Amino acid sequence: MPDESESPGDLRTPIVAVLGHVDHGKTSLLDEIRGSAVIDGEAGAITQHIGATAVPLDVVSEVAGSLVDPTEFDLPGLLFIDTPGHHSFSTLRSRGGALADIAVLVVDVNDGFQPQTEEAIRILKDTGTPFVVAANKVDTIPGWNPTENAPIKQTYEAQTDRVRSQLDEKLYELIGELSGAGFSSDLYWRVQDFQANIGVIPVSAMTGEGVPDLLTVLMGLAQRYMKSEMEVNIDGPGAGTVLEVKDEQGFGKTLDVILYDGTVRKGDTIVVGAKNQPIVTEVRALLKPRELAEIRTEKRFEDVPEMQAAAGLKIAAPDLDDAMAGAPVRVVGDRDVATVVEEVEAELAEVAVETAEEGVVVKADTLGSLEALANAMQEAEIPVMSAEVGDIAPRDVAMATTADDDKHRTILGFNVDVLADAERKADEENVRLFDSDVIYQLVEDYETFVEEREREQQ
Ligand code: GDP
């Protein structure tokens, strides 16, 4: 009998988030990864999940050609989270419940580092998430000649000096101190130690150039450094994170979930992190991750009996109204419901924002972004009276009016909508609303407001 403790656990697919400034090419890059995987890989090998795309190892190695020898890897492939845009960093968390294992930071080589790029880097650093930089749109560099078909390694050196020095400078500025051991600009071939070196991979989401290299590097990073974190108990009770809470016709409120451990089945009792106490409910339906071809045909979701990690899926269940994006989802299995509720509460408490009796009100779209916003507020020494996930509603305005100090009669919203009633009420009650999709912009706007106000009062 083999010793159980020595038998290797199941390995799940590493989960990859794609981050970057708007228009730098996150969506295009994901499309290109899907596209090249479909063209080069075996038909049907790549699967479109809810909120994610799975690229199995054999497809990675087909795309990457000689760059990847599949026998070197025992991880099953890569799962790319498909929610690009500025929301994607909310899948990164500093403590328990981080969803993405690795990230790709997309930077447009012409546009360079922009506010959301810097924000993404700060959050990657705060959460300790290893990442590589995809220096995108290399096809637009004058003199860049993709038809020459020269390996990127040779042309990169000669033709991307400007880009490279900017990346070097900015990366150094933002994360130089992280490396300690000294920052290297010769990164492309030196991603072995992601603590000290950040891999910069020139790519074009348009021509597909560099995409094989990117997949290779991601696979290598996961395999070399993160494998132990991919160990899961596939047959155990499912554990995942809510990506989005959405209305689905015929199902009411549903959860888009990335399952990173275990199995979830139809009929399972689950505990879901919510605004007040965790929700205990029963899975009414698991909705099938769509095949790639179905994206265009709007085929109705198909109910499936079970799903295993790592996967993106939709869960339909009663009573999900208060569920929060970014919150944990746990299958109870043969444990006590109360134990699992406690577990979920403990995980939520880890990201709970420290609040004071006097301060501003903050709102964010997901738990992850709320945490990032709260960290930024703490750094800027702005006290927070209340911090919640969700759109700005009249009751937030009511809360803001309870502040004693006039400068705290303020709501800061990150990636959220302001409900019409709330806007009207804020006007009436003289409560200021700030919103932005860049956290540091939000903090800066508020600081500027406070400074101006102080100047006026002098
Ligand atoms: P996102 O906002 O980061 O998701 O950016 P998109 O993927 O929507 O890309 C923004 C724009 O840049 C679109 O018009 C794309 O066609 C274009 N784009 C993206 N990647 C490339 C690239 O590698 N080369 C060129 N020339 N254009 C690109």
Residues whose N, C-alpha, C, O or C-beta is under 5 A from the ligand:
A	BS01	GDP	H21 V22 D23 H24 G25 K26 T27 S28 L29 P84 N136 K137 V138 D139 T140 V203 S204 A205 M206
